[in-house]
Amino acid sequence: MAHDLTSDKRKQFVAEVNALTRVNHVNLIELIGYCEEGYRCVLVYPYYQGGSLHWRLHSKQSLSNVHPEKSLPPLTLEERMRIAFQIALALNYLHGNTREPIIHRDIKSSNVLLGDGKGKKLHAVLSDFRLATMGERVFGTDHQEMVETSHIGGTFGYMAPEYLLKGKLSEKNDVYAFGILVLEMLKGRKVVKRAPSGLGVQTLRDWVKPFLEGGDRSETKVLQPGFEILDPCLRDEIPDASSTDMVTDTIQLAWVCVKMEDTERPRMNAVVHRIESILGKATFFGTRSRLVQICQPMTNLGLYECAKQDFFRLSVEMGPFEGNWADELAEILNCLSVDDVARGETFLEGVKELFYNEEDDFSDEDEDDEIEDWDF
C-alpha cells in the first residue's frame, strides 16, 4: 500500500486482509498473502499469464511495439462471452453470497485477469475487489480523494453517474461498470477517447448511445444494433441467426446495465440469469446449449435452484461436446452437486424425462426473459 502504516492502521490492515481471505470464488483472484517491510505492506496475488483483459483488447494500439514477443490473437466472440459470464458470476457472488455485500467500485478491463487457456478453457478472474473499502478503513480516504486519484475508488468512463457526481454508493455502481465492460469487449474500443471535435473526451457510453436509441432519443427503446457496435475482428464469427441474436441480446443487456438512473438497472443476479438465457439459445456454444433449452421450462419453476445453477454453469463452462446426446447429458448430470440427495435425484429424473420426451421443440413460450420482469 502507498501509505505508511501506524500500529493502529496496521491492525486494521491485517483485519482487512483476513476479510479478503474469506472471499472464495473461482472467478475472484485469490489473495496469497502480504509482504511487510518497515511500515509498508504489499498484497501478493497469483500471476496470470494471459495478462489483463485491457491488454488483450487494446494491445494493437498500446503494447504490440513494446512487447512483440507477447503478441496474442484477438479474443474470439466465444471467449468474450465467456469472460462476461465469469465476471458476472464473480460480481453476483460479491453482492449476495458473502457475509455482507461487497461493492467492488473499480470494475474495469485492467482489473480482469486472464489465464493462458483458449476458447472454452479460458479462465477469467476479477481483481482489486475490496481495495476501496480498505483504503477508507485503514487510511481514511474519502469519496473526493478516491475520485481524484481514480485508481482506488473508480475509473472515469466506468464510474456510475450517481457515484461520480454525488458519491452515492450501491451495488448498482458495479452493474453500471459491468455494462461498460461488456460494451468494451464487444466493440474493442477504449472506454475513454479524445472527442471527434478534438476538444475534451468521449466516453464509450456516449459513443454507443446513437446506435442504441430510438428516434425520440428517450433511452426507453433499444433498437436492433448493427455491426457498427462490434469489433471488426468479430464480424466473421457470426455464422447464423442464433449468434446474431446472442450479440444483439448481449448489447441490449449491457445498455440496460448502463442506464443513467440506478433504479432502472438490474441486479447482478438478474444479469447472470439473463446471460445464462442468452448463451443457452446460441448454437454458437455447441449442442450442449440445446440441452439447456430443453431443461429451461423445468428449471424456471425454481424448485431446484442449486442444481439449476450447477447445470447452467457446467453447460456453459464445459463447452461443445463431441459425442451423442445421451452421453453428453450423463456427463453434465454426473457433475451436478446438490446438498439434498432426494431433491437432486428428483431433479435428475425430471431432466431425463424432459430430455427423452423432447422432440426438438425449442420455443420460447415458457421462458421469462422480458426486461420488465427482471429483479431491479
Residue pairs with C-beta under 8 A, 6 or more apart in sequence:
1 13
1 40
1 41
1 42
1 43
1 134
1 138
1 139
3 9
3 138
3 139
4 39
4 40
5 13
5 39
5 40
5 41
5 138
6 39
9 138
9 139
10 39
10 41
12 137
12 138
13 41
13 134
13 138
16 130
16 133
16 134
16 137
16 138
17 31
17 34
17 43
19 130
20 31
20 130
21 31
22 98
22 99
23 94
23 98
23 102
23 129
23 130
24 30
25 89
25 90
25 93
25 94
25 97
26 123
26 125
27 86
27 87
27 89
27 90
27 93
27 123
27 124
27 125
27 126
28 90
28 93
28 94
28 125
28 126
28 129
29 45
29 46
29 113
29 125
29 126
29 127
30 45
30 46
31 43
31 44
31 45
32 44
32 45
32 46
33 44
34 41
34 42
34 43
34 44
35 41
35 42
35 44
36 42
45 127
48 113
48 114
48 115
48 116
48 125
49 115
49 116
50 56
50 72
50 113
50 114
50 115
50 116
50 117
50 122
51 70
51 72
51 113
51 114
52 109
52 110
52 111
52 112
52 113
52 114
53 83
53 109
53 110
53 112
53 113
53 114
53 124
53 181
53 185
54 108
54 109
54 110
54 112
55 62
55 63
55 110
56 72
56 74
56 75
56 114
57 75
57 109
57 184
57 185
57 188
58 109
58 188
58 190
59 70
59 71
59 72
61 190
63 70
64 71
74 188
74 231
74 233
74 234
75 83
75 185
76 119
76 234
76 237
77 234
77 237
77 238
77 243
77 247
77 284
78 119
78 120
78 237
78 284
78 285
79 118
79 119
79 122
80 185
80 186
80 234
81 246
81 250
81 279
81 284
82 120
82 122
82 124
82 316
82 317
83 112
83 114
83 122
83 124
83 185
84 181
84 182
84 185
84 250
84 275
85 272
85 275
85 276
85 279
85 316
86 123
86 124
86 125
87 107
87 112
87 124
87 126
87 178
87 181
88 178
88 268
88 271
88 272
88 275
89 272
89 313
90 125
90 126
91 104
91 107
91 126
91 174
91 175
91 178
91 268
91 271
92 268
92 269
92 271
92 272
94 101
94 102
94 103
94 104
94 129
94 174
95 101
95 102
95 103
95 171
95 174
95 267
95 268
95 269
96 268
96 269
101 171
102 129
102 130
102 133
103 132
103 133
103 169
103 170
103 171
103 173
103 174
104 126
104 128
104 129
104 130
104 132
104 174
104 177
105 132
105 133
105 153
105 154
105 163
105 169
105 173
105 174
106 128
106 131
106 132
106 151
106 152
106 153
106 154
106 155
106 158
106 177
107 126
107 158
107 174
107 177
107 178
107 180
107 181
108 155
108 158
108 177
108 181
108 191
109 181
109 184
109 185
109 191
111 126
111 127
111 128
112 124
112 125
112 126
112 127
112 181
113 124
113 125
113 127
114 122
114 123
114 124
115 121
115 122
115 123
115 124
117 123
119 319
120 317
120 318
120 319
120 320
121 319
131 152
132 146
132 152
132 153
132 154
135 141
135 146
135 152
135 153
136 142
141 149
141 152
141 153
143 153
143 167
144 167
145 152
145 153
146 152
146 153
146 154
147 153
147 154
147 159
147 164
150 156
154 163
154 164
154 173
154 177
155 191
156 164
156 192
156 203
157 180
157 191
157 192
157 203
157 204
157 205
158 176
158 177
158 180
158 181
158 191
159 173
159 176
159 177
160 172
160 173
160 176
160 177
160 262
161 176
161 260
162 168
162 172
162 173
162 262
163 169
163 173
168 262
170 262
171 267
171 268
172 262
172 263
172 265
172 267
173 262
174 268
175 257
175 262
175 265
175 266
175 267
175 268
175 271
176 257
176 258
176 259
176 262
176 265
178 257
178 268
178 271
179 253
179 254
179 255
179 256
179 257
179 258
179 265
180 191
180 204
180 205
180 254
180 258
182 250
182 251
182 253
182 254
182 257
183 204
183 205
183 208
183 229
183 251
183 254
183 255
183 258
184 190
184 191
184 204
186 229
186 230
186 231
186 234
186 247
186 250
186 251
186 254
187 204
187 208
187 229
187 230
187 231
188 231
188 232
188 233
188 234
189 204
189 207
189 231
190 204
191 203
191 204
192 201
192 202
192 203
192 204
193 201
193 202
193 207
194 200
194 201
194 202
195 201
195 202
196 202
205 258
208 229
208 255
211 223
211 225
211 226
211 228
211 229
212 222
212 223
212 225
212 229
212 251
212 252
212 255
213 219
213 221
213 222
213 223
214 220
214 221
214 223
219 259
219 260
222 252
222 255
222 256
224 248
225 248
225 251
225 252
227 235
229 251
230 247
237 243
238 244
238 247
239 284
240 283
242 281
242 282
242 283
242 284
243 282
243 283
243 284
245 281
245 282
246 278
246 279
246 281
246 282
246 284
249 278
249 281
250 275
250 278
253 271
253 274
253 275
253 278
256 264
256 265
256 266
256 371
257 265
257 266
257 271
258 265
259 265
263 376
264 376
265 376
266 274
266 371
266 374
266 375
266 376
267 374
267 375
267 376
269 375
270 374
270 375
270 376
274 369
274 374
276 292
276 312
276 316
277 296
277 367
277 369
279 285
279 289
279 292
279 316
280 289
280 292
280 293
280 296
280 312
280 315
281 289
281 293
281 364
282 289
283 289
283 290
285 316
285 319
285 320
286 319
286 320
286 321
287 320
287 321
287 325
287 328
288 315
288 318
288 319
288 320
288 321
288 328
288 332
289 315
290 362
291 315
291 325
291 328
291 329
291 332
291 355
292 311
292 312
292 315
293 362
294 354
294 355
294 358
294 362
295 311
295 351
295 354
295 355
296 366
296 367
297 354
297 366
297 367
298 350
298 351
298 354
299 308
299 311
299 312
300 366
300 367
300 368
302 308
303 347
304 338
304 343
304 344
304 346
304 347
304 350
306 337
306 338
306 339
306 340
306 343
307 336
307 338
307 343
307 344
307 347
307 348
310 335
310 336
310 337
310 338
311 332
311 336
311 351
314 332
314 335
314 336
315 332
318 331
318 332
321 327
321 328
321 331
323 331
325 355
329 351
329 352
329 355
333 348
333 351
333 352
336 344
336 347
336 348
338 344
338 347
